[in-house]
Amino acid sequence: MSRTNRSDDSQVHDLLGIGFGPSNLALAIAIREATAGPGRIDSAVFLERQPSFGWHRGMLLDDATMQVSFLKDLVTLRNPASGFSFLCYLQSRGRLIDFINHKNLFPSRVEFHDYLEWAAAQVDDMVRYGHDVVDVRPVWRDGELDHYEVLAQAGPCSAAPVSYRARNLVLGVGLRPYLPDGITLDTRVWHSRDLLPNLRGLVPSEPSRFVVVGAGQSAAEAVDHLHREFPAAEVCAVFSRYGYSPADDSSFANRIFDPAAVQEYFTAPPEVKEMMLAYHGNTNYSVVDQELIDELYRRVYQEKVRGVERLRILNLSRLVETVRTPEGVRMVVESLVTNEKTVLDTDVVVFATGYRPVDPFDLLGEAAQVCLRDNAGRALVDRDYRLRTGPEVRAGIYLQGGTEHSHGISSSLLSNTAIRAAEILGSICARSADPALDREPEYAGAPGSAGLR
């Protein structure tokens, strides 16, 4: 590894966040609300590749609701008195009483996105939008890794990257859409992430058939939306299960998302971690809200009664071939029971096949070489979400997401966003105040510390 010693007058920030979704937004708010004290954050900046704040814009369907309570917003579990809460947002929009009368813990996805934009606008001075990080370089001084240089493309590709420096990095780059092998997105082959913008640009405007691949919440929502919005089109749902599986959102099962569950998961033996994920995967993965399942079944039944079946469920089936044609897409679907093949010529196929975590090492470049891995090649992450490194590394790298193997099922979800932001900020502040903590690889940070209330 090259060890570059640089003398640069540019500012070295205490913290630099890569990506600015809900997780790093919650961190920016925690920084803004932190009181003065030893080791406080004096300078923080966040780099975001999008030109403005946006979170799953392609699935902001009119009838889609959040699957977590509004109380699990960006701040409430950390600081119930925060001025950045969802309730304060409602008050600012003049809808607080109306929301109370609505008697609903789960706002629409459109409304919650507006809340996130409202919160992001209040910390806008900390964010550099339109900045795509292209490299991270360790900067060494006197044999120790002192800070990182982050290069970001902030304009045309021909322009020179902009350089930022920071003693701590916080990666909050979200998830990457997953597609089956051999599938390439184009104007007729979509991922559900892009559903709404792609529908706005769809030609022809009156398609005759859609195919949706997948059995999770996004797949069911896409089927529901397309079936309602295109009354002349056939909508085919393709998945390997017998039917859509309901999400377990019962009170006891939901405790898997509690902040205390993170500590329990982190300290559990590997076999218990695997057991917990196997037992409670149906709280989040490839499951659908029961109300939506009931609605789709009602439509299927009503269409059978009328003798005009536009909503077709091709269950116990798998996609074996996808061929782009001049008119659209030709798909071959095979029954897992009989091996019978069905050919579907469709105007559009939507792959609602989920997401995968972004590998932090792909983003970190040369800096990844100072990070330690487990026997499976995954990042070793301490309880305070800091990547484990060698003793010569003074500068920290923290993960917001991609830690399911170490911290449990809520790694990339909203449930623990506020608490996780407090723990990361507490760790950074504590290490800044006492550099000796950098020598303790198991340091767990100080959740809720650093004057966060």
C-alpha positions in Angstrom: 0.0 0.0 0.0 1.3 3.4 -0.8 1.5 5.8 2.1 1.1 9.3 0.9 2.2 12.1 3.2 0.6 15.3 2.1 0.8 18.9 3.3 -2.4 20.5 2.4 -4.0 23.7 3.8 -7.6 22.5 3.1 -9.8 21.9 6.1 -9.8 18.5 7.7 -13.4 17.9 8.8 -14.2 15.9 12.0 -16.7 13.9 10.0 -17.5 13.3 6.4 -20.6 11.3 5.4 -20.8 9.5 2.1 -24.4 9.3 0.9 -27.3 11.3 2.3 -30.3 9.1 2.8 -32.3 8.9 6.0 -29.4 7.4 8.0 -26.9 10.1 7.4 -29.7 12.7 7.5 -30.4 11.5 11.1 -26.7 11.8 11.9 -26.6 15.4 10.5 -29.6 16.3 12.7 -27.9 14.7 15.8 -24.8 16.8 15.0 -26.9 19.9 14.7 -28.6 19.2 18.0 -25.5 18.2 20.0 -24.6 20.6 22.8 -21.0 21.9 23.2 -18.6 19.7 25.1 -15.3 17.8 24.9 -14.8 16.1 21.6 -17.9 17.7 20.0 -18.1 17.8 16.2 -16.9 21.2 15.0 -17.0 20.4 11.3 -19.1 17.9 9.3 -19.9 17.6 5.6 -22.0 15.1 3.6 -21.6 14.2 0.0 -24.6 12.9 -2.0 -24.5 12.0 -5.7 -28.2 12.9 -6.3 -28.9 16.6 -7.2 -31.3 16.9 -4.3 -32.6 14.8 -1.5 -34.6 11.7 -2.6 -35.5 8.4 -1.0 -37.1 5.6 -3.1 -38.9 8.2 -5.3 -39.7 5.6 -7.9 -42.1 3.8 -5.4 -43.9 6.8 -3.9 -47.2 5.3 -4.9 -50.3 7.1 -3.8 -51.8 4.4 -1.6 -48.6 3.0 -0.2 -48.0 3.4 3.5 -45.0 3.2 5.7 -44.4 -0.2 7.4 -43.0 1.4 10.6 -44.6 3.8 13.1 -44.2 7.5 12.6 -42.6 7.5 16.1 -39.6 5.7 14.5 -38.7 8.9 12.6 -35.3 10.5 12.4 -35.1 11.7 16.0 -37.8 10.6 18.4 -36.2 7.5 19.9 -33.0 9.5 20.5 -34.6 12.8 21.6 -38.5 12.9 21.9 -38.3 16.7 22.4 -36.5 17.3 19.0 -37.7 20.0 16.7 -37.0 17.6 13.8 -39.7 15.0 14.7 -42.5 13.9 12.5 -45.0 15.6 14.8 -43.1 18.9 14.4 -43.2 18.4 10.7 -47.0 17.9 10.9 -47.4 21.1 13.0 -45.3 23.1 10.4 -47.6 21.8 7.6 -50.8 22.6 9.5 -51.9 19.0 9.7 -51.2 17.9 13.3 -54.8 17.8 14.4 -55.9 16.1 11.1 -53.3 13.4 11.5 -54.4 12.8 15.1 -58.0 12.4 13.9 -56.8 10.0 11.2 -56.0 7.5 14.1 -53.1 6.0 12.2 -49.6 5.1 13.2 -48.4 4.6 9.6 -48.3 7.7 7.3 -48.3 7.4 3.6 -45.0 6.9 1.9 -45.5 10.2 0.1 -46.1 12.1 3.3 -43.1 10.5 5.0 -40.9 11.4 2.1 -42.1 15.0 2.4 -41.1 14.9 6.1 -37.6 13.7 5.1 -37.3 16.5 2.6 -38.5 19.0 5.2 -35.8 17.8 7.7 -33.1 17.7 5.0 -33.8 21.3 4.1 -32.9 22.4 7.6 -29.4 20.9 7.5 -28.9 21.8 3.8 -25.7 23.8 4.7 -24.0 20.5 5.7 -24.6 18.7 2.4 -23.0 18.8 -1.0 -25.4 17.5 -3.5 -24.3 16.3 -7.0 -21.1 14.9 -5.5 -20.3 11.4 -6.6 -17.4 9.9 -4.5 -14.9 8.2 -6.8 -12.0 7.5 -4.4 -10.9 7.4 -0.8 -7.2 7.7 0.0 -5.6 7.2 3.4 -3.3 10.0 4.6 -0.4 8.9 6.8 1.6 11.0 9.3 4.4 9.6 11.4 3.4 6.0 10.7 -0.2 6.5 11.6 -3.3 6.9 9.4 -4.3 10.4 10.4 -7.3 11.1 8.1 -8.8 10.4 4.7 -8.8 12.3 1.5 -12.1 11.8 -0.4 -12.3 12.6 -4.1 -15.8 13.4 -5.6 -16.9 14.1 -9.1 -18.9 17.3 -8.8 -19.5 18.1 -12.5 -18.9 16.8 -16.0 -16.7 13.7 -16.1 -14.0 15.7 -17.7 -13.7 18.0 -14.6 -11.2 17.3 -12.0 -12.5 15.7 -8.8 -13.1 17.8 -5.8 -11.0 16.9 -2.7 -12.3 16.7 0.9 -10.5 15.6 4.0 -11.9 14.1 7.2 -10.8 12.3 10.3 -13.9 10.1 10.3 -16.0 8.7 7.4 -19.6 7.5 7.8 -20.8 5.4 4.9 -24.6 5.7 4.3 -24.8 4.7 0.7 -28.0 2.6 0.9 -28.8 -0.5 -1.0 -28.1 -1.6 -4.6 -31.0 -2.9 -6.7 -30.7 -6.7 -7.3 -31.4 -8.3 -10.7 -31.2 -11.9 -11.8 -28.1 -12.9 -13.8 -28.2 -11.9 -17.4 -30.8 -9.1 -16.9 -30.0 -5.7 -18.3 -32.3 -2.7 -17.6 -33.6 -0.7 -20.5 -36.8 1.1 -21.6 -38.9 -2.1 -21.3 -37.0 -3.9 -18.6 -37.2 -2.2 -15.3 -36.4 -2.6 -11.6 -39.2 -1.6 -9.3 -37.0 1.2 -8.0 -37.7 3.1 -11.2 -41.4 2.2 -11.6 -43.0 5.7 -11.4 -40.5 7.7 -13.6 -40.4 4.9 -16.1 -44.2 4.8 -16.3 -44.3 8.5 -17.0 -42.1 8.0 -20.1 -43.8 4.8 -21.3 -44.6 4.4 -25.0 -47.1 3.1 -25.9 -49.3 4.9 -23.4 -51.8 2.1 -23.5 -49.8 -1.2 -22.9 -51.5 -4.5 -23.2 -49.5 -6.5 -20.7 -47.1 -6.1 -17.7 -45.1 -8.8 -16.0 -43.9 -8.3 -12.4 -41.3 -10.7 -11.1 -41.1 -11.1 -7.3 -43.1 -12.0 -4.2 -42.3 -9.2 -1.7 -44.0 -5.9 -0.7 -42.6 -4.0 -3.7 -43.7 -6.6 -6.1 -47.3 -6.7 -4.7 -47.4 -2.9 -4.7 -46.3 -2.8 -8.3 -48.9 -5.4 -9.3 -51.6 -3.4 -7.4 -50.6 -0.1 -9.0 -50.4 -1.4 -12.6 -53.7 -3.3 -12.3 -55.5 -0.1 -11.1 -53.8 2.4 -13.4 -54.0 0.5 -16.6 -57.5 -0.9 -16.8 -57.1 -2.3 -20.3 -53.8 -4.1 -19.5 -53.2 -7.7 -18.2 -50.9 -7.9 -15.2 -49.0 -11.1 -14.6 -47.3 -11.8 -11.3 -44.5 -14.4 -11.5 -43.0 -15.9 -8.3 -41.8 -19.3 -7.0 -43.9 -19.3 -3.9 -47.4 -20.7 -3.7 -48.7 -17.3 -2.8 -47.8 -14.0 -1.3 -46.6 -14.5 2.3 -47.9 -12.1 5.0 -45.5 -10.1 7.0 -45.3 -10.9 10.7 -45.9 -7.5 12.3 -47.1 -8.9 15.6 -46.0 -7.1 18.7 -43.6 -9.7 20.1 -42.0 -10.3 16.7 -41.5 -6.6 16.2 -39.2 -6.5 19.1 -36.5 -7.8 16.8 -36.3 -4.2 15.6 -35.9 -2.7 19.1 -32.6 -1.0 20.0 -32.0 -3.6 22.7 -32.1 -6.3 20.0 -29.0 -4.9 18.3 -26.9 -5.5 21.5 -28.4 -9.0 21.9 -27.6 -9.9 18.3 -24.1 -8.4 18.4 -23.1 -10.4 21.4 -24.8 -13.7 20.3 -22.8 -16.7 19.1 -22.7 -17.2 15.3 -25.2 -20.1 15.4 -27.7 -17.9 17.4 -27.3 -15.1 14.9 -28.2 -17.5 12.1 -31.2 -18.8 14.1 -32.5 -15.2 14.8 -32.4 -14.3 11.1 -34.1 -17.6 10.1 -36.8 -17.2 12.7 -37.6 -13.6 12.0 -36.8 -13.0 8.3 -40.6 -13.0 7.8 -40.8 -9.7 9.5 -39.1 -8.0 6.6 -37.9 -10.2 3.7 -40.2 -11.3 0.8 -43.4 -10.6 2.7 -46.4 -8.5 2.1 -48.9 -6.6 4.3 -51.9 -8.7 4.9 -54.3 -6.0 3.8 -52.7 -5.8 0.4 -52.7 -9.6 0.0 -56.4 -9.6 0.8 -57.1 -6.8 -1.8 -55.2 -8.6 -4.6 -57.0 -11.9 -3.9 -60.4 -10.0 -3.9 -59.6 -8.7 -7.4 -58.5 -12.1 -8.7 -61.8 -13.6 -7.4 -64.0 -10.9 -8.8 -62.4 -11.2 -12.2 -63.1 -14.9 -12.2 -66.7 -14.2 -11.4 -67.0 -11.7 -14.3 -65.1 -14.0 -16.6 -62.5 -11.4 -17.6 -59.1 -12.2 -15.9 -56.6 -9.3 -16.1 -54.7 -10.2 -12.9 -52.9 -13.5 -13.5 -50.9 -15.1 -10.7 -48.2 -17.5 -12.1 -47.2 -19.1 -8.8 -44.8 -22.0 -8.3 -43.0 -20.7 -11.4 -39.7 -19.3 -12.4 -38.4 -17.1 -15.2 -36.1 -19.1 -17.5 -35.7 -16.8 -20.4 -36.0 -13.0 -21.1 -35.5 -11.8 -24.7 -35.8 -8.2 -25.8 -37.8 -7.8 -29.0 -38.6 -4.8 -31.1 -42.1 -4.7 -29.7 -41.2 -5.3 -26.1 -40.0 -8.4 -24.1 -40.6 -12.1 -24.7 -40.5 -14.1 -21.5 -40.5 -17.8 -20.9 -41.9 -18.9 -17.5 -41.6 -22.5 -16.3 -43.8 -24.3 -13.8 -41.8 -25.7 -10.9 -44.3 -28.5 -10.6 -44.9 -29.7 -14.2 -42.0 -28.0 -16.1 -44.6 -26.7 -18.5 -43.4 -23.5 -20.2 -45.5 -20.4 -20.8 -44.5 -17.7 -23.3 -45.5 -14.2 -22.3 -45.0 -11.3 -24.8 -45.2 -8.2 -22.7 -44.8 -4.5 -23.1 -42.8 -4.2 -19.9 -41.3 -6.5 -17.3 -40.7 -5.1 -13.7 -38.2 -6.9 -11.6 -39.2 -6.4 -8.0 -36.4 -8.6 -6.9 -35.1 -6.5 -4.0 -31.8 -5.0 -3.0 -28.4 -6.0 -1.8 -26.0 -4.1 0.5 -23.3 -2.1 -1.1 -19.9 -3.6 -0.4 -18.1 -0.9 1.6 -14.7 -2.1 0.4 -15.7 -1.3 -3.2 -16.2 2.3 -2.2 -13.2 2.7 0.0 -10.6 1.9 -2.6 -7.1 2.0 -1.1 -8.5 2.7 2.3 -10.1 -0.7 2.4 -6.7 -2.3 2.9 -6.5 -1.1 6.5 -9.9 -2.7 7.4 -10.1 -6.2 8.9 -12.4 -9.0 7.6 -13.9 -12.2 9.0 -13.4 -15.6 7.6 -16.2 -15.1 5.1 -14.6 -11.9 3.8 -17.1 -9.6 5.4 -16.2 -6.4 7.3 -15.4 -6.8 11.0 -17.6 -4.1 12.6 -17.4 -3.1 16.3 -20.5 -2.4 18.4 -20.3 1.3 17.6 -20.5 0.6 13.9 -16.9 1.4 13.4 -14.9 -0.8 10.9 -12.2 -2.7 12.8 -8.7 -1.7 11.7 -5.2 -2.1 12.9 -3.7 -0.1 15.8 -1.9 2.3 13.4 -5.2 3.6 12.2 -6.4 6.7 14.1 -9.1 7.8 11.6 -12.4 6.0 11.8 -14.7 4.5 9.2 -18.3 3.9 10.3 -21.1 2.0 8.5 -24.8 2.9 8.3 -26.0 -0.2 6.6 -24.3 -3.4 5.5 -24.0 -4.6 9.1 -26.8 -7.3 9.2 -24.2 -10.0 9.8 -22.9 -8.1 12.9 -25.8 -6.0 14.2 -28.9 -7.8 13.0 -32.0 -7.4 10.8 -32.5 -3.7 11.4 -29.2 -2.8 9.8 -30.7 -1.1 6.7 -34.1 -0.2 8.1 -35.6 2.9 9.6 -36.4 1.4 13.0 -33.0 2.1 14.7 -31.9 5.1 12.6 -32.2 7.6 15.4 -30.4 5.5 18.0 -27.7 4.4 15.5 -26.9 8.0 14.7 -26.5 8.8 18.4 -24.2 5.8 18.9 -22.0 6.7 16.0 -21.8 10.3 17.0 -21.1 9.3 20.6 -18.3 7.1 19.5 -16.7 9.7 17.3 -16.9 12.4 20.0 -15.6 10.0 22.7 -12.6 9.0 20.6 -11.8 12.6 19.8 -11.8 13.5 23.4 -9.7 10.4 24.4 -7.5 9.2 21.6 -6.5 6.2 23.7 -9.9 4.6 22.8 -8.6 4.1 19.3 -6.3 1.4 20.7 -9.3 -0.6 22.0 -10.9 -2.5 19.2 -13.9 -3.6 21.2 -14.8 -0.1 22.2 -18.6 0.1 22.2 -19.0 3.8 22.1 -21.3 5.8 24.4 -24.9 5.5 23.1 -26.8 8.7 23.7 -23.8 10.6 24.9 -22.0 13.7 23.5 -24.8 16.0 24.6 -27.3 14.6 22.2 -30.4 15.6 24.2 
